[in-house]
Structures are given as C-alpha cells and as structure tokens.
Amino acid sequence: MVLVTVDTQEVAQEIATALVTEQLAACVNLFPIHSVYRWEGEVQQSAEWQLVIKTNLGQFGAIEQALQTLHPYDVPEILALPIQAGSKAYLDWIADSVEQGTGHETP
C-alpha cells in the first residue's frame, strides 16, 4: 500500500483515476482528513485528502514518478507500507490488476 495526501477531493480523484487507469494501482480509497504538521519552521493545520493506494511494491517507482507529475505539493507524502497479510483472493486480485508492471494497459 502507498499513502499519499493532497489538498482537495478533486486532485485526489484525479490521481486515483490516473493510477487505476494506468494499472499502477488496483484500487485507491479516498478519505477526508485533518493534518497537523511542521512546514517551513511553523506548525500548520489543514484539511486534506488521504489516498490509500492498493498496489504491489514493484509499482512503487512508477507510482512515485506519476505522483511527481500529478501532485500539487512541493514535497508530497509518498509512503510505501508493506501488506503483511490478507485474504488470498484479494491479494491475487491486486496482483492481477497491476500484473503488467509497465503502468500501461495492454491492447
């Protein structure tokens, strides 16, 4: 799984759609959140959207590259978390959904 935060629901939906369309992710969940963080020496607070990207670790480089293009922040959160366990059927579905590993649909 990869975690990413963005500033608006529209940007979150745009990124989620692009990642699933390009077969970099099987599924992306979007959640409204409130973040407290330090930026440029000051404590900041803002409403954001959390993306939980279901993928395999082999796609991380391509996802990171896509996010560098699609993401509006100077320093976007892009964190990969390993999936330690899950139902076989669901994990197989993730693997099948991103199987190409190229980030592009095959004709």
C-alpha positions as CSV (number, residue, x, y, z in Angstrom):
1,M,0.0,0.0,0.0
2,V,1.1,3.5,-0.7
3,L,-0.1,6.5,1.3
4,V,-0.4,10.0,-0.3
5,T,-2.1,13.2,0.9
6,V,-3.4,16.0,-1.3
7,D,-5.2,19.3,-0.8
8,T,-8.6,18.7,-2.5
9,Q,-11.0,15.9,-3.3
10,E,-10.8,16.8,-7.0
11,V,-7.0,16.3,-7.0
12,A,-7.4,13.0,-5.0
13,Q,-9.9,11.7,-7.6
14,E,-7.7,12.8,-10.5
15,I,-4.7,10.9,-9.1
16,A,-6.7,7.9,-8.1
17,T,-8.3,7.6,-11.5
18,A,-4.9,8.0,-13.3
19,L,-3.2,5.3,-11.1
20,V,-6.0,2.8,-11.7
21,T,-6.3,3.6,-15.4
22,E,-2.6,3.2,-15.9
23,Q,-2.7,-0.2,-13.9
24,L,-0.3,1.2,-11.3
25,A,-3.0,0.5,-8.6
26,A,-5.8,-2.0,-8.2
27,C,-7.8,0.4,-6.0
28,V,-7.5,3.7,-4.3
29,N,-9.5,4.7,-1.3
30,L,-10.0,8.4,-0.6
31,F,-10.6,9.8,2.9
32,P,-11.1,13.4,4.2
33,I,-8.6,14.1,7.0
34,H,-7.3,16.9,9.1
35,S,-3.5,17.2,9.2
36,V,-1.2,19.0,11.7
37,Y,2.4,19.2,10.5
38,R,5.5,21.4,10.6
39,W,6.3,23.2,7.3
40,E,9.0,25.9,6.9
41,G,9.5,26.1,10.6
42,E,5.9,26.7,11.5
43,V,3.2,24.3,12.8
44,Q,0.4,24.2,10.2
45,Q,-3.1,22.7,10.1
46,S,-5.1,21.9,7.0
47,A,-7.9,19.8,5.6
48,E,-6.5,17.2,3.2
49,W,-7.5,14.0,1.4
50,Q,-5.7,10.8,2.2
51,L,-5.2,8.3,-0.7
52,V,-4.7,4.7,0.3
53,I,-3.3,3.1,-2.9
54,K,-3.6,-0.7,-3.1
55,T,-0.7,-2.0,-5.3
56,N,2.4,-4.1,-5.2
57,L,5.8,-2.8,-4.2
58,G,7.1,-3.4,-7.7
59,Q,5.0,-0.5,-8.8
60,F,6.4,2.0,-6.3
61,G,8.9,3.6,-8.7
62,A,6.3,4.2,-11.4
63,I,3.7,5.5,-8.8
64,E,6.3,7.9,-7.4
65,Q,7.1,9.1,-10.9
66,A,3.4,9.6,-11.7
67,L,2.9,11.5,-8.5
68,Q,5.8,13.8,-9.2
69,T,3.8,14.9,-12.3
70,L,0.3,14.8,-10.9
71,H,0.8,16.0,-7.3
72,P,0.4,19.8,-6.4
73,Y,2.7,19.8,-3.4
74,D,6.4,20.7,-3.4
75,V,7.2,17.8,-1.1
76,P,4.3,15.2,-1.4
77,E,3.8,12.5,1.1
78,I,4.6,9.2,-0.7
79,L,5.0,6.4,1.8
80,A,5.0,2.7,0.9
81,L,3.7,0.3,3.6
82,P,4.1,-3.5,3.2
83,I,1.0,-5.6,3.2
84,Q,1.9,-8.3,5.8
85,A,-1.1,-10.5,5.2
86,G,-4.5,-10.5,3.6
87,S,-7.1,-12.8,2.1
88,K,-5.6,-14.8,-0.8
89,A,-8.4,-13.8,-3.2
90,Y,-8.0,-10.1,-2.5
91,L,-4.2,-10.2,-2.8
92,D,-4.5,-12.2,-6.0
93,W,-6.9,-9.5,-7.3
94,I,-4.4,-6.7,-6.6
95,A,-1.6,-8.7,-8.3
96,D,-3.8,-9.4,-11.3
97,S,-4.8,-5.7,-11.5
98,V,-1.3,-4.4,-11.7
99,E,0.3,-7.5,-13.3
100,Q,1.8,-5.9,-16.3
101,G,4.2,-3.8,-14.2
102,T,4.6,-1.3,-17.1
103,G,2.0,1.1,-15.9
104,H,0.2,0.9,-19.2
105,E,-2.8,-1.1,-20.3
106,T,-2.2,-3.7,-23.0
107,P,-4.5,-3.6,-26.1
